[in-house]
Amino acid sequence: MFAFPQPHYMPCLDCGASVARGEAHSHVCEPERRLDYIVFQLRGELGRFDEQFALYLESPRGRFEAWYAARRR
């Protein structure tokens, strides 16, 4: 049987950085890179946020919350 070659580098599951297979145990994620990776993974949800928020504000509950927030100022 044929075996597929193993890659020399694998992505870190927490930050997406390419890490050599032998150094995976010593890899430490940089906080900025980890944040960028999380935002990258959520890009679809972030893109839909404005639309979903506008729809919420048009609902009875959303109108009440907007009125109540303005009243409390």
C-alpha atoms as one frame of an Amber mdcrd trajectory, in Angstrom:
protein
   0.000   0.000   0.000   1.005   3.546  -0.605   1.432   5.899   2.314   0.958
   9.613   1.984   3.979  11.678   2.990   3.612  13.493   6.281   3.903  17.296
   6.055   6.815  18.947   7.814   4.617  21.729   9.188   1.118  21.653  10.659
  -1.111  24.584  11.602  -1.570  25.329  15.279  -5.215  24.740  16.171  -5.300
  27.810  18.439  -3.531  30.470  16.352  -3.103  29.033  12.842   0.686  29.426
  12.807   2.730  26.890  10.855   4.630  24.808  13.380   7.260  22.186  12.620
   6.071  18.736  13.656   8.942  18.263  16.099   8.377  21.633  17.755   4.612
  21.414  18.309   5.012  20.650  22.021   7.122  23.792  22.608   4.984  26.183
  20.520   3.490  29.137  22.401   0.783  31.176  20.670   1.273  34.930  20.456
  -1.826  36.732  21.805  -2.120  39.070  18.790  -1.856  36.218  16.305  -4.418
  34.185  18.247  -6.854  37.116  18.217  -6.351  37.621  14.472  -7.018  33.916
  13.901 -10.220  33.979  15.961 -11.479  37.080  14.125 -10.619  35.394  10.814
 -12.668  32.343  11.793 -15.629  34.555  12.756 -15.528  36.749   9.641 -18.858
  35.397   8.356 -20.661  36.103  11.612 -19.054  39.532  11.914 -20.198  40.366
   8.387 -23.802  39.498   9.245 -23.836  41.320  12.589 -25.054  44.699  11.274
 -27.897  43.064   9.365 -28.970  40.944  12.336 -28.750  43.919  14.702 -30.892
  46.080  12.392 -33.491  43.297  12.225 -33.475  43.041  16.012 -34.016  46.787
  16.403 -37.063  46.521  14.111 -38.635  43.854  16.341 -40.950  44.824  19.225
 -38.309  43.821  21.771 -35.610  45.759  19.920 -37.754  48.887  19.689 -38.429
  48.670  23.421 -34.737  48.215  24.236 -33.798  51.219  22.061 -36.524  53.346
  23.674 -35.494  52.235  27.164 -31.797  52.927  26.508 -32.597  56.423  25.212
 -34.845  57.083  28.213 -32.144  56.065  30.705 -29.608  58.556  29.293
